[in-house]
Amino acid sequence: MITYNAEGVKMPNIKKRFTTKWIKAVAATYGRKVGEIGYMFVDDESILQTNREYLGHDYYTDIITFDYDEGDVINGDLVISLDTIRTNAEKYGKNYDEELHRVIIHGILHLCGINDKGPGEREIMEANENKALQLLKELKEANN
């Protein structure tokens, strides 16, 4: 089950059922099933506090992924800063909704075992994000 909640911010305008279907489809491409996934949309101050408290990092970020995977079932809590998504969308000349979906799937890709901190890993993550966003586009076209 995937849940979507917001704390201190307005819930983003995402189609929850459709987004859940997309997330499950992406996980399946990595041979994974979706267990319990909890999204929490917050502001920059909340994500900074979470980053400090749980990871010992003193900086803003767009997403923090807490991984509770069990075998081939992905489970986790994903904390997303809508402020940072908006800032990054402007900074990189991206559409807000596309950047939001990129970050939503970024956490899922982490749960599927893709990292982005080591040498060359960022490019691998980005390629997988792009592949997932292409799948989202295809699912949207199939639904219309």
N, CA, C and O atoms as a MOPAC input file, in Angstrom:
PM7 MOZYME 1SCF
protein

 N      0.83700 1    -1.17900 1     0.00000 1
 C      0.00000 1     0.00000 1     0.00000 1
 C      0.88600 1     1.24800 1     0.00000 1
 O      1.90200 1     1.30600 1     0.69200 1
 N      0.48600 1     2.22300 1    -0.77500 1
 C      1.21800 1     3.48400 1    -0.83400 1
 C      0.31500 1     4.57500 1    -0.28600 1
 O     -0.83100 1     4.72500 1    -0.71100 1
 N      0.84900 1     5.33400 1     0.66600 1
 C      0.08800 1     6.44000 1     1.24300 1
 C      0.77900 1     7.75300 1     0.90500 1
 O      1.99900 1     7.80900 1     0.75000 1
 N     -0.01800 1     8.80200 1     0.79500 1
 C      0.46800 1    10.13900 1     0.46400 1
 C     -0.08800 1    11.10900 1     1.50600 1
 O     -1.30000 1    11.21900 1     1.68500 1
 N      0.82000 1    11.80900 1     2.18800 1
 C      0.41700 1    12.76600 1     3.21400 1
 C      1.22500 1    14.04400 1     3.06500 1
 O      2.29900 1    14.05300 1     2.46300 1
 N      0.69000 1    15.12300 1     3.62600 1
 C      1.39700 1    16.40300 1     3.61200 1
 C      1.37300 1    16.97100 1     5.01500 1
 O      0.38000 1    16.85600 1     5.73300 1
 N      2.48500 1    17.58800 1     5.39400 1
 C      2.58800 1    18.20500 1     6.70500 1
 C      3.19500 1    19.59700 1     6.54500 1
 O      4.35300 1    19.74300 1     6.15400 1
 N      2.39100 1    20.61900 1     6.85600 1
 C      2.87600 1    21.99800 1     6.77500 1
 C      2.89500 1    22.57000 1     5.37000 1
 O      3.32000 1    23.70600 1     5.16300 1
 N      2.43200 1    21.78000 1     4.39500 1
 C      2.34200 1    22.22500 1     3.00100 1
 C      1.03800 1    21.70600 1     2.41900 1
 O      0.42400 1    20.78500 1     2.95700 1
 N      0.62600 1    22.30700 1     1.31700 1
 C     -0.56100 1    21.83700 1     0.61300 1
 C     -0.19600 1    20.55200 1    -0.14400 1
 O      0.86600 1    20.47100 1    -0.76000 1
 N     -1.06700 1    19.56900 1    -0.09300 1
 C     -0.83600 1    18.31100 1    -0.81300 1
 C     -0.64600 1    18.62300 1    -2.29400 1
 O     -1.45600 1    19.33500 1    -2.88900 1
 N      0.42900 1    18.09200 1    -2.89600 1
 C      0.62100 1    18.36100 1    -4.32300 1
 C     -0.49300 1    17.72800 1    -5.14700 1
 O     -1.10100 1    16.73300 1    -4.75000 1
 N     -0.73900 1    18.32800 1    -6.29500 1
 C     -1.81500 1    17.87700 1    -7.17100 1
 C     -1.35100 1    16.67400 1    -7.98800 1
 O     -0.99700 1    16.80200 1    -9.16000 1
 N     -1.36000 1    15.50300 1    -7.34700 1
 C     -0.99000 1    14.27600 1    -8.04800 1
 C     -2.19900 1    13.34400 1    -8.03200 1
 O     -2.99000 1    13.33500 1    -7.08900 1
 N     -2.31400 1    12.57300 1    -9.08700 1
 C     -3.37600 1    11.56400 1    -9.15000 1
 C     -2.85300 1    10.34000 1    -8.40500 1
 O     -2.01800 1     9.60000 1    -8.92500 1
 N     -3.34200 1    10.13400 1    -7.19800 1
 C     -2.77600 1     9.10700 1    -6.31400 1
 C     -2.89200 1     7.69800 1    -6.88700 1
 O     -1.91100 1     6.95500 1    -6.87700 1
 N     -4.05700 1     7.31500 1    -7.38200 1
 C     -4.22400 1     5.96300 1    -7.93100 1
 C     -3.30100 1     5.73500 1    -9.11400 1
 O     -2.65700 1     4.69200 1    -9.22400 1
 N     -3.24400 1     6.71600 1    -9.99300 1
 C     -2.41000 1     6.60900 1   -11.18500 1
 C     -0.92900 1     6.57200 1   -10.80100 1
 O     -0.16400 1     5.78200 1   -11.35400 1
 N     -0.52600 1     7.42500 1    -9.85600 1
 C      0.86600 1     7.46900 1    -9.40100 1
 C      1.24500 1     6.13600 1    -8.76200 1
 O      2.35200 1     5.63900 1    -8.96900 1
 N      0.34000 1     5.56300 1    -7.99500 1
 C      0.57800 1     4.25900 1    -7.37000 1
 C      0.76700 1     3.18000 1    -8.43400 1
 O      1.66200 1     2.34400 1    -8.31700 1
 N     -0.06700 1     3.19600 1    -9.46200 1
 C      0.05500 1     2.23300 1   -10.56300 1
 C      1.43200 1     2.37100 1   -11.22600 1
 O      2.09600 1     1.37400 1   -11.51300 1
 N      1.84300 1     3.60500 1   -11.46300 1
 C      3.15300 1     3.87600 1   -12.07600 1
 C      4.29200 1     3.36900 1   -11.19600 1
 O      5.21600 1     2.71800 1   -11.68400 1
 N      4.22400 1     3.66700 1    -9.90400 1
 C      5.27400 1     3.23200 1    -8.97400 1
 C      5.38700 1     1.70900 1    -8.97600 1
 O      6.49200 1     1.16600 1    -9.01300 1
 N      4.25300 1     1.02500 1    -8.93800 1
 C      4.25600 1    -0.44500 1    -8.95800 1
 C      4.85400 1    -0.97100 1   -10.25700 1
 O      5.58400 1    -1.96200 1   -10.24700 1
 N      4.55100 1    -0.31300 1   -11.37400 1
 C      5.09100 1    -0.72900 1   -12.67200 1
 C      6.60500 1    -0.54000 1   -12.71200 1
 O      7.32600 1    -1.39500 1   -13.22600 1
 N      7.08400 1     0.56700 1   -12.17600 1
 C      8.53300 1     0.81900 1   -12.13800 1
 C      9.21700 1    -0.23000 1   -11.25300 1
 O     10.22000 1    -0.81800 1   -11.65600 1
 N      8.68400 1    -0.46200 1   -10.06400 1
 C      9.27100 1    -1.46300 1    -9.15500 1
 C      9.32800 1    -2.83600 1    -9.83200 1
 O     10.30800 1    -3.56500 1    -9.68200 1
 N      8.28200 1    -3.18000 1   -10.57200 1
 C      8.21800 1    -4.48200 1   -11.24300 1
 C      9.33300 1    -4.63300 1   -12.27700 1
 O      9.81300 1    -5.74300 1   -12.50800 1
 N      9.75000 1    -3.52800 1   -12.90400 1
 C     10.83400 1    -3.62200 1   -13.89000 1
 C     12.16300 1    -3.99500 1   -13.23000 1
 O     13.10300 1    -4.39900 1   -13.91400 1
 N     12.24300 1    -3.86200 1   -11.91500 1
 C     13.43600 1    -4.25900 1   -11.15300 1
 C     13.19700 1    -5.56000 1   -10.38900 1
 O     13.98700 1    -5.93900 1    -9.52400 1
 N     12.08400 1    -6.24600 1   -10.72500 1
 C     11.76600 1    -7.50800 1   -10.06700 1
 C     11.32900 1    -7.33500 1    -8.62800 1
 O     11.48400 1    -8.24500 1    -7.81400 1
 N     10.78300 1    -6.17400 1    -8.30900 1
 C     10.37500 1    -5.87300 1    -6.93300 1
 C      8.86800 1    -5.68100 1    -6.84200 1
 O      8.21900 1    -5.28400 1    -7.81000 1
 N      8.33000 1    -5.96500 1    -5.68200 1
 C      6.92400 1    -5.71500 1    -5.37800 1
 C      6.86200 1    -4.56400 1    -4.37800 1
 O      7.80800 1    -4.32300 1    -3.62900 1
 N      5.74200 1    -3.86200 1    -4.37800 1
 C      5.55000 1    -2.74600 1    -3.46000 1
 C      4.84100 1    -3.23600 1    -2.21000 1
 O      3.76000 1    -3.82000 1    -2.28600 1
 N      5.45500 1    -2.99600 1    -1.06100 1
 C      4.83700 1    -3.30900 1     0.22900 1
 C      4.22300 1    -2.04900 1     0.79800 1
 O      3.25000 1    -1.52100 1     0.25900 1
 N      4.79400 1    -1.57000 1     1.88800 1
 C      4.30100 1    -0.35800 1     2.54800 1
 C      5.22100 1     0.80900 1     2.19900 1
 O      6.38400 1     0.82800 1     2.60300 1
 N      4.70900 1     1.76700 1     1.45800 1
 C      5.44800 1     2.97100 1     1.08500 1
 C      4.65800 1     4.16400 1     1.60900 1
 O      3.46100 1     4.28800 1     1.34900 1
 N      5.33300 1     5.03900 1     2.34500 1
 C      4.68200 1     6.23900 1     2.85700 1
 C      5.38400 1     7.49200 1     2.35700 1
 O      6.55700 1     7.71600 1     2.65500 1
 N      4.66100 1     8.30500 1     1.59800 1
 C      5.18900 1     9.60000 1     1.15700 1
 C      4.72700 1    10.67300 1     2.12800 1
 O      3.55800 1    10.71300 1     2.51200 1
 N      5.64900 1    11.54200 1     2.52100 1
 C      5.31000 1    12.70100 1     3.34300 1
 C      5.87100 1    13.93000 1     2.64900 1
 O      7.08500 1    14.07400 1     2.50600 1
 N      4.98900 1    14.80600 1     2.22200 1
 C      5.38800 1    16.04000 1     1.56900 1
 C      5.49300 1    17.13100 1     2.63600 1
 O      4.56600 1    17.34600 1     3.41700 1
 N      6.63400 1    17.81100 1     2.65300 1
 C      6.92500 1    18.80000 1     3.69400 1
 C      7.54700 1    20.04700 1     3.06600 1
 O      7.69300 1    20.14000 1     1.84800 1
 N      7.91400 1    21.01400 1     3.93300 1
 C      8.62400 1    22.20800 1     3.47900 1
 C     10.11500 1    22.05700 1     3.76100 1
 O     10.54600 1    21.06600 1     4.35100 1
 N     10.89500 1    23.04400 1     3.33800 1
 C     12.35300 1    22.97400 1     3.50200 1
 C     12.78400 1    22.84000 1     4.95900 1
 O     13.69400 1    22.07100 1     5.26600 1
 N     12.14000 1    23.57800 1     5.85500 1
 C     12.56500 1    23.52500 1     7.25800 1
 C     12.35000 1    22.14200 1     7.85700 1
 O     13.16900 1    21.66900 1     8.64500 1
 N     11.25800 1    21.49700 1     7.48900 1
 C     10.98400 1    20.14700 1     8.00200 1
 C     11.98600 1    19.12800 1     7.47500 1
 O     12.43400 1    18.25500 1     8.22000 1
 N     12.34000 1    19.23200 1     6.19800 1
 C     13.28200 1    18.25200 1     5.66000 1
 C     14.67900 1    18.49900 1     6.21900 1
 O     15.44400 1    17.55700 1     6.42400 1
 N     15.01200 1    19.77300 1     6.46800 1
 C     16.30500 1    20.07800 1     7.08000 1
 C     16.37400 1    19.47300 1     8.48100 1
 O     17.38700 1    18.88800 1     8.86400 1
 N     15.29700 1    19.61700 1     9.23600 1
 C     15.23400 1    19.05000 1    10.58700 1
 C     15.35400 1    17.51800 1    10.53300 1
 O     16.06500 1    16.92500 1    11.34400 1
 N     14.66600 1    16.88500 1     9.58700 1
 C     14.73800 1    15.43200 1     9.43000 1
 C     16.15400 1    15.00700 1     9.05100 1
 O     16.67400 1    14.01900 1     9.57100 1
 N     16.76800 1    15.75300 1     8.14600 1
 C     18.12400 1    15.44900 1     7.69900 1
 C     19.11400 1    15.52500 1     8.86200 1
 O     19.99700 1    14.67700 1     8.99800 1
 N     18.95300 1    16.55300 1     9.69800 1
 C     19.83900 1    16.71400 1    10.86400 1
 C     19.61200 1    15.59400 1    11.87700 1
 O     20.55900 1    14.97400 1    12.36200 1
 N     18.33800 1    15.34900 1    12.18600 1
 C     17.97800 1    14.40600 1    13.25800 1
 C     18.33200 1    12.95800 1    12.91600 1
 O     18.87000 1    12.24000 1    13.75800 1
 N     18.03700 1    12.52900 1    11.70100 1
 C     18.19100 1    11.11400 1    11.37300 1
 C     19.47800 1    10.77100 1    10.62900 1
 O     19.97000 1     9.64600 1    10.72100 1
 N     20.02500 1    11.74100 1     9.89000 1
 C     21.20000 1    11.44300 1     9.07300 1
 C     22.43700 1    12.23600 1     9.48300 1
 O     23.53400 1    11.96500 1     8.99700 1
 N     22.27000 1    13.21700 1    10.37700 1
 C     23.40600 1    14.03300 1    10.79700 1
 C     23.90100 1    14.96500 1     9.70500 1
 O     25.04700 1    15.41400 1     9.75400 1
 N     23.05500 1    15.26900 1     8.71200 1
 C     23.42200 1    16.17200 1     7.62200 1
 C     22.79800 1    17.53900 1     7.86900 1
 O     21.63500 1    17.63100 1     8.26100 1
 N     23.56100 1    18.59200 1     7.64300 1
 C     23.06800 1    19.93900 1     7.89300 1
 C     22.85500 1    20.68100 1     6.57600 1
 O     23.47800 1    21.71200 1     6.32400 1
 N     21.96100 1    20.13800 1     5.73400 1
 C     21.66100 1    20.81000 1     4.47500 1
 C     20.25900 1    20.42200 1     4.00000 1
 O     19.68400 1    19.41200 1     4.40600 1
 N     19.74600 1    21.27800 1     3.11800 1
 C     18.44500 1    21.02600 1     2.50500 1
 C     18.61700 1    19.97300 1     1.41300 1
 O     19.69000 1    19.84600 1     0.82300 1
 N     17.56600 1    19.23100 1     1.15600 1
 C     17.57300 1    18.23300 1     0.08600 1
 C     16.15300 1    18.08900 1    -0.42300 1
 O     15.20800 1    18.55300 1     0.21500 1
 N     16.00000 1    17.44700 1    -1.56900 1
 C     14.66000 1    17.28300 1    -2.11500 1
 C     13.95300 1    16.04600 1    -1.55200 1
 O     12.72900 1    16.03300 1    -1.41800 1
 N     14.73000 1    15.00800 1    -1.22300 1
 C     14.11100 1    13.77700 1    -0.72100 1
 C     15.04600 1    13.05500 1     0.24700 1
 O     16.26500 1    13.05600 1     0.07900 1
 N     14.45100 1    12.44800 1     1.24700 1
 C     15.15400 1    11.53100 1     2.14300 1
 C     14.37400 1    10.22300 1     2.10600 1
 O     13.15900 1    10.19900 1     2.30400 1
 N     15.09400 1     9.13700 1     1.84800 1
 C     14.46600 1     7.82300 1     1.73800 1
 C     14.88700 1     6.95300 1     2.91200 1
 O     16.07700 1     6.72800 1     3.13600 1
 N     13.91300 1     6.47000 1     3.65100 1
 C     14.15000 1     5.52000 1     4.72900 1
 C     13.74700 1     4.14100 1     4.20500 1
 O     12.58300 1     3.90300 1     3.88300 1
 N     14.71500 1     3.24800 1     4.12400 1
 C     14.55300 1     1.95000 1     3.47100 1
 C     14.26900 1     0.86300 1     4.50200 1
 O     15.06500 1     0.63500 1     5.41300 1
 N     13.11900 1     0.19100 1     4.34900 1
 C     12.75000 1    -0.92300 1     5.22300 1
 C     12.48300 1    -2.17700 1     4.39000 1
 O     11.62800 1    -2.98800 1     4.74300 1
 N     13.21300 1    -2.33300 1     3.28500 1
 C     12.98300 1    -3.45200 1     2.36500 1
 C     13.09100 1    -4.81400 1     3.04700 1
 O     13.85000 1    -5.00900 1     3.99700 1
 N     12.30600 1    -5.73800 1     2.52400 1
 C     12.35600 1    -7.12700 1     2.95600 1
 C     12.37200 1    -7.99600 1     1.71000 1
 O     11.33800 1    -8.18600 1     1.07000 1
 N     13.53400 1    -8.52100 1     1.36200 1
 C     13.65400 1    -9.35200 1     0.16200 1
 C     13.32400 1    -8.57000 1    -1.08200 1
 O     13.89200 1    -7.50700 1    -1.33100 1
 N     12.38000 1    -9.11100 1    -1.88100 1
 C     12.02600 1    -8.42700 1    -3.11800 1
 C     10.84600 1    -7.46800 1    -2.93800 1
 O     10.30300 1    -6.95900 1    -3.91800 1
 N     10.45000 1    -7.22300 1    -1.68200 1
 C      9.35600 1    -6.29400 1    -1.38700 1
 C      9.95400 1    -4.98100 1    -0.88600 1
 O     10.68300 1    -4.95300 1     0.10500 1
 N      9.62900 1    -3.88800 1    -1.59600 1
 C     10.14800 1    -2.59000 1    -1.16400 1
 C      9.19300 1    -1.95900 1    -0.15900 1
 O      7.97700 1    -1.93200 1    -0.35000 1
 N      9.78200 1    -1.45600 1     0.90700 1
 C      9.05500 1    -0.77000 1     1.97000 1
 C      9.88600 1     0.44300 1     2.36300 1
 O     11.11400 1     0.36800 1     2.40700 1
 N      9.23000 1     1.55200 1     2.64700 1
 C      9.99900 1     2.70100 1     3.08900 1
 C      9.15200 1     3.93000 1     3.30400 1
 O      7.99000 1     4.00000 1     2.90200 1
 N      9.77400 1     4.89800 1     3.95300 1
 C      9.18300 1     6.21900 1     4.13300 1
 C     10.00200 1     7.18900 1     3.30700 1
 O     11.23200 1     7.18500 1     3.36300 1
 N      9.31400 1     8.02300 1     2.53800 1
 C      9.97400 1     8.99100 1     1.67600 1
 C      9.49000 1    10.38200 1     2.05400 1
 O      8.30200 1    10.68800 1     1.95400 1
 N     10.41800 1    11.21700 1     2.48500 1
 C     10.11100 1    12.58400 1     2.89300 1
 C     10.57100 1    13.50400 1     1.76200 1
 O     11.74200 1    13.49300 1     1.38300 1
 N      9.65200 1    14.29100 1     1.23200 1
 C      9.93600 1    15.12800 1     0.06200 1
 C      9.65300 1    16.58700 1     0.38300 1
 O      8.57600 1    16.92500 1     0.87400 1
 N     10.63300 1    17.45600 1     0.10100 1
 C     10.45400 1    18.89500 1     0.28000 1
 C      9.91200 1    19.51300 1    -1.00700 1
 O     10.59400 1    19.54600 1    -2.03100 1
 N      8.68000 1    19.99800 1    -0.93600 1
 C      8.08200 1    20.65000 1    -2.09800 1
 C      8.77300 1    21.97900 1    -2.39300 1
 O      8.82400 1    22.40400 1    -3.54700 1
 N      9.30600 1    22.64100 1    -1.36000 1
 C     10.06300 1    23.88300 1    -1.57100 1
 C     11.28200 1    23.62400 1    -2.44700 1
 O     11.52400 1    24.35200 1    -3.40900 1
 N     12.05100 1    22.58700 1    -2.11500 1
 C     13.26100 1    22.27800 1    -2.87700 1
 C     12.91200 1    21.82000 1    -4.29100 1
 O     13.63900 1    22.12800 1    -5.23500 1
 N     11.81700 1    21.09600 1    -4.44700 1
 C     11.38700 1    20.69100 1    -5.79600 1
 C     11.10100 1    21.93300 1    -6.63300 1
 O     11.51400 1    22.01600 1    -7.79000 1
 N     10.40100 1    22.88500 1    -6.05300 1
 C     10.08700 1    24.12800 1    -6.78600 1
 C     11.37500 1    24.86800 1    -7.14400 1
 O     11.53500 1    25.32700 1    -8.27500 1
 N     12.28700 1    24.98300 1    -6.18600 1
 C     13.57400 1    25.66200 1    -6.41800 1
 C     14.36300 1    24.96200 1    -7.51800 1
 O     14.89200 1    25.61600 1    -8.41800 1
 N     14.44200 1    23.63200 1    -7.44900 1
 C     15.19600 1    22.87500 1    -8.44800 1
 C     14.55200 1    22.95600 1    -9.83200 1
 O     15.25800 1    23.02900 1   -10.83800 1
 N     13.23800 1    22.94300 1    -9.89100 1
 C     12.54900 1    23.05700 1   -11.18000 1
 C     12.92400 1    24.38100 1   -11.84100 1
 O     13.21500 1    24.42400 1   -13.03700 1
 N     12.91600 1    25.45600 1   -11.05800 1
 C     13.29000 1    26.77400 1   -11.59000 1
 C     14.76700 1    26.80500 1   -11.97700 1
 O     15.13200 1    27.29300 1   -13.04600 1
 N     15.60700 1    26.27500 1   -11.08700 1
 C     17.05900 1    26.28100 1   -11.29900 1
 C     17.46100 1    25.53700 1   -12.57200 1
 O     18.34700 1    25.98000 1   -13.30200 1
 N     16.80000 1    24.39400 1   -12.83400 1
 C     17.16400 1    23.55900 1   -13.97400 1
 C     16.23700 1    23.73500 1   -15.17600 1
 O     16.33700 1    22.99700 1   -16.15500 1
 N     15.33100 1    24.72000 1   -15.09700 1
 C     14.42300 1    24.98900 1   -16.20300 1
 C     13.47800 1    23.84300 1   -16.50700 1
 O     13.16700 1    23.56900 1   -17.66600 1
 N     13.02100 1    23.17100 1   -15.44600 1
 C     12.11500 1    22.02200 1   -15.60700 1
 C     10.69500 1    22.40900 1   -15.20300 1
 O     10.48000 1    23.37800 1   -14.47500 1
 N      9.75200 1    21.64500 1   -15.68200 1
 C      8.36000 1    21.77200 1   -15.29200 1
 C      8.22400 1    21.25300 1   -13.85100 1
 O      8.81000 1    20.22400 1   -13.51500 1
 N      7.46600 1    21.94500 1   -13.00600 1
 C      7.31600 1    21.54900 1   -11.59600 1
 C      6.79200 1    20.11500 1   -11.46400 1
 O      7.32100 1    19.33200 1   -10.67500 1
 N      5.75900 1    19.77300 1   -12.23200 1
 C      5.17500 1    18.42900 1   -12.12000 1
 C      6.17000 1    17.34800 1   -12.52000 1
 O      6.22200 1    16.28600 1   -11.89800 1
 N      6.96100 1    17.61800 1   -13.55800 1
 C      7.96900 1    16.63800 1   -13.97200 1
 C      9.02200 1    16.46100 1   -12.87500 1
 O      9.44200 1    15.34300 1   -12.57800 1
 N      9.43900 1    17.57500 1   -12.28100 1
 C     10.44000 1    17.49400 1   -11.20600 1
 C      9.85400 1    16.75600 1   -10.00000 1
 O     10.55200 1    15.96500 1    -9.36600 1
 N      8.60100 1    17.00100 1    -9.68100 1
 C      7.93300 1    16.30500 1    -8.58000 1
 C      7.91400 1    14.80100 1    -8.85100 1
 O      8.24300 1    14.01400 1    -7.96300 1
 N      7.53900 1    14.39500 1   -10.04800 1
 C      7.49000 1    12.97100 1   -10.37500 1
 C      8.89600 1    12.35900 1   -10.40900 1
 O      9.07800 1    11.19700 1   -10.04500 1
 N      9.88200 1    13.13700 1   -10.84400 1
 C     11.26700 1    12.64600 1   -10.83600 1
 C     11.68600 1    12.32100 1    -9.39700 1
 O     12.31300 1    11.29200 1    -9.14700 1
 N     11.34100 1    13.18800 1    -8.47000 1
 C     11.73200 1    12.96800 1    -7.07100 1
 C     10.91400 1    11.84000 1    -6.45100 1
 O     11.44300 1    11.03500 1    -5.68400 1
 N      9.62600 1    11.78000 1    -6.78100 1
 C      8.78500 1    10.68100 1    -6.28600 1
 C      9.40300 1     9.33600 1    -6.67600 1
 O      9.47500 1     8.42300 1    -5.85400 1
 N      9.84700 1     9.21600 1    -7.92400 1
 C     10.38400 1     7.92800 1    -8.38500 1
 C     11.83100 1     7.74300 1    -7.93600 1
 O     12.29600 1     6.60900 1    -7.82200 1
 N     12.54400 1     8.82500 1    -7.68300 1
 C     13.93000 1     8.74700 1    -7.20400 1
 C     14.00000 1     7.89600 1    -5.92700 1
 O     14.86700 1     7.03200 1    -5.79300 1
 N     13.08100 1     8.15100 1    -5.00300 1
 C     13.05100 1     7.37800 1    -3.76400 1
 C     12.75900 1     5.90900 1    -4.00900 1
 O     13.34200 1     5.03900 1    -3.36200 1
 N     11.86300 1     5.63300 1    -4.93600 1
 C     11.52800 1     4.24200 1    -5.28200 1
 C     12.75300 1     3.55000 1    -5.87300 1
 O     13.03000 1     2.39300 1    -5.56000 1
 N     13.48000 1     4.26200 1    -6.72400 1
 C     14.68900 1     3.68300 1    -7.32600 1
 C     15.72700 1     3.36600 1    -6.25400 1
 O     16.42600 1     2.35600 1    -6.34500 1
 N     15.83200 1     4.22800 1    -5.23300 1
 C     16.72300 1     3.90600 1    -4.10400 1
 C     16.27900 1     2.60100 1    -3.44600 1
 O     17.10600 1     1.74200 1    -3.14100 1
 N     14.97000 1     2.45500 1    -3.22800 1
 C     14.44900 1     1.24900 1    -2.59700 1
 C     14.67900 1     0.01200 1    -3.47600 1
 O     14.74700 1    -1.11000 1    -2.97400 1
 N     14.79700 1     0.23000 1    -4.78300 1
 C     15.07600 1    -0.87400 1    -5.71500 1
 C     16.57200 1    -1.16500 1    -5.82200 1
 O     16.98100 1    -2.05000 1    -6.57300 1
 N     17.38600 1    -0.42300 1    -5.07300 1
 C     18.81200 1    -0.71100 1    -5.01500 1
 C     19.71700 1     0.17700 1    -5.84300 1
 O     20.90800 1    -0.10600 1    -5.97200 1
 N     19.17400 1     1.24700 1    -6.40800 1
 C     20.00400 1     2.14500 1    -7.21600 1
 C     20.50400 1     3.28100 1    -6.33200 1
 O     19.71900 1     3.95100 1    -5.66000 1
 N     21.81200 1     3.48800 1    -6.34100 1
 C     22.42700 1     4.53300 1    -5.52900 1
 C     22.86700 1     5.69900 1    -6.40400 1
 O     22.90100 1     5.59400 1    -7.63000 1
 N     23.20300 1     6.81300 1    -5.75700 1
 C     23.62100 1     7.99300 1    -6.52400 1
 C     24.74400 1     8.78300 1    -5.85700 1
 O     24.96400 1     9.94500 1    -6.19800 1
 N     25.44600 1     8.17800 1    -4.92500 1
 C     26.50200 1     8.89900 1    -4.20300 1
 C     27.90800 1     8.57600 1    -4.70000 1
 O     28.80000 1     9.41900 1    -4.60100 1
 N     28.12200 1     7.38100 1    -5.22900 1
 C     29.46300 1     6.95700 1    -5.64000 1
 C     29.81200 1     7.40600 1    -7.05000 1
 O     28.97100 1     7.96800 1    -7.75000 1
 N     31.05100 1     7.16200 1    -7.47100 1
 C     31.50000 1     7.54500 1    -8.81300 1
 C     30.63900 1     6.91400 1    -9.90100 1
 O     30.46800 1     5.69500 1    -9.93800 1
 N     30.09800 1     7.75200 1   -10.78900 1
 C     29.28400 1     7.27700 1   -11.90700 1
 C     27.85800 1     6.90400 1   -11.54700 1
 O     27.04600 1     6.65700 1   -12.43800 1
 N     27.53500 1     6.86000 1   -10.25800 1
 C     26.19100 1     6.42500 1    -9.84900 1
 C     25.11700 1     7.46100 1   -10.16400 1
 O     23.98200 1     7.10300 1   -10.47900 1
 N     25.47100 1     8.74700 1   -10.08100 1
 C     24.48300 1     9.79700 1   -10.35800 1
 C     23.94000 1     9.65500 1   -11.78100 1
 O     22.74100 1     9.80900 1   -12.01600 1
 N     24.84100 1     9.35700 1   -12.73000 1
 C     24.42400 1     9.20300 1   -14.12700 1
 C     23.51700 1     7.98300 1   -14.29900 1
 O     22.55900 1     8.01500 1   -15.07100 1
 N     23.82900 1     6.91400 1   -13.57500 1
 C     22.99000 1     5.70700 1   -13.62200 1
 C     21.60700 1     6.01500 1   -13.05200 1
 O     20.59200 1     5.61300 1   -13.62000 1
 N     21.57400 1     6.73200 1   -11.92400 1
 C     20.29300 1     7.11300 1   -11.31500 1
 C     19.48800 1     7.97400 1   -12.27900 1
 O     18.29200 1     7.75000 1   -12.46800 1
 N     20.14000 1     8.95200 1   -12.88300 1
 C     19.44400 1     9.85300 1   -13.80000 1
 C     18.87100 1     9.09100 1   -14.99600 1
 O     17.74700 1     9.36100 1   -15.42000 1
 N     19.62200 1     8.15500 1   -15.53400 1
 C     19.14200 1     7.34400 1   -16.65900 1
 C     17.91500 1     6.53000 1   -16.24300 1
 O     16.96800 1     6.39100 1   -17.01700 1
 N     17.93300 1     5.99800 1   -15.03300 1
 C     16.79300 1     5.21900 1   -14.54000 1
 C     15.58900 1     6.11500 1   -14.24800 1
 O     14.44800 1     5.71100 1   -14.46900 1
 N     15.83900 1     7.32900 1   -13.75400 1
 C     14.74600 1     8.29000 1   -13.56600 1
 C     14.09200 1     8.60200 1   -14.91100 1
 O     12.86700 1     8.61000 1   -15.03100 1
 N     14.92600 1     8.86000 1   -15.92100 1
 C     14.40000 1     9.19100 1   -17.24900 1
 C     13.58500 1     8.04200 1   -17.83100 1
 O     12.55200 1     8.26300 1   -18.46200 1
 N     14.05500 1     6.80900 1   -17.61600 1
 C     13.33000 1     5.62900 1   -18.08200 1
 C     11.97000 1     5.54000 1   -17.38300 1
 O     10.96200 1     5.23700 1   -18.02200 1
 N     11.93900 1     5.80200 1   -16.08300 1
 C     10.69000 1     5.76000 1   -15.31600 1
 C      9.74200 1     6.87400 1   -15.75800 1
 O      8.53400 1     6.65400 1   -15.85200 1
 N     10.27600 1     8.06500 1   -16.03100 1
 C      9.43600 1     9.17300 1   -16.49600 1
 C      8.86300 1     8.88400 1   -17.88600 1
 O      7.74700 1     9.29800 1   -18.20100 1
 N      9.62400 1     8.17800 1   -18.70400 1
 C      9.12500 1     7.76900 1   -20.02400 1
 C      7.97200 1     6.78200 1   -19.85500 1
 O      6.97900 1     6.86100 1   -20.57800 1
 N      8.09500 1     5.85600 1   -18.90900 1
 C      7.02000 1     4.90800 1   -18.62000 1
 C      5.77300 1     5.66300 1   -18.14900 1
 O      4.65800 1     5.30800 1   -18.53400 1
 N      5.94700 1     6.69000 1   -17.32800 1
 C      4.83200 1     7.50100 1   -16.86000 1
 C      4.11400 1     8.13600 1   -18.05400 1
 O      2.88500 1     8.12300 1   -18.13300 1
 N      4.88200 1     8.67800 1   -18.95700 1
 C      4.32100 1     9.30300 1   -20.15400 1
 C      3.53000 1     8.27300 1   -20.97400 1
 O      2.43300 1     8.56600 1   -21.44800 1
 N      4.08500 1     7.08200 1   -21.13600 1
 C      3.40800 1     6.02600 1   -21.89300 1
 C      2.11200 1     5.58600 1   -21.20700 1
 O      1.10100 1     5.35500 1   -21.87100 1
 N      2.14800 1     5.47100 1   -19.87600 1
 C      0.93700 1     5.10200 1   -19.13700 1
 C     -0.13900 1     6.16700 1   -19.28200 1
 O     -1.32000 1     5.84700 1   -19.41900 1
 N      0.26800 1     7.43700 1   -19.25100 1
 C     -0.69300 1     8.54100 1   -19.41300 1
 C     -1.33300 1     8.48300 1   -20.79300 1
 O     -2.54500 1     8.65100 1   -20.93100 1
 N     -0.51100 1     8.24400 1   -21.81700 1
 C     -1.03200 1     8.17300 1   -23.19300 1
 C     -1.98100 1     6.99100 1   -23.34600 1
 O     -2.99400 1     7.10100 1   -24.03700 1
 N     -1.67200 1     5.87400 1   -22.71600 1
 C     -2.52700 1     4.68700 1   -22.79000 1
 C     -3.86200 1     4.91400 1   -22.07300 1
 O     -4.87300 1     4.31000 1   -22.43100 1
 N     -3.86000 1     5.78300 1   -21.06100 1
 C     -5.07200 1     6.06600 1   -20.29600 1
 C     -5.99200 1     7.06100 1   -21.01200 1
 O     -7.17700 1     7.15800 1   -20.69300 1
 N     -5.44400 1     7.79100 1   -21.97400 1
 C     -6.25800 1     8.81400 1   -22.66900 1
 C     -6.95800 1     8.25600 1   -23.87900 1
 O     -7.67600 1     8.98200 1   -24.56600 1

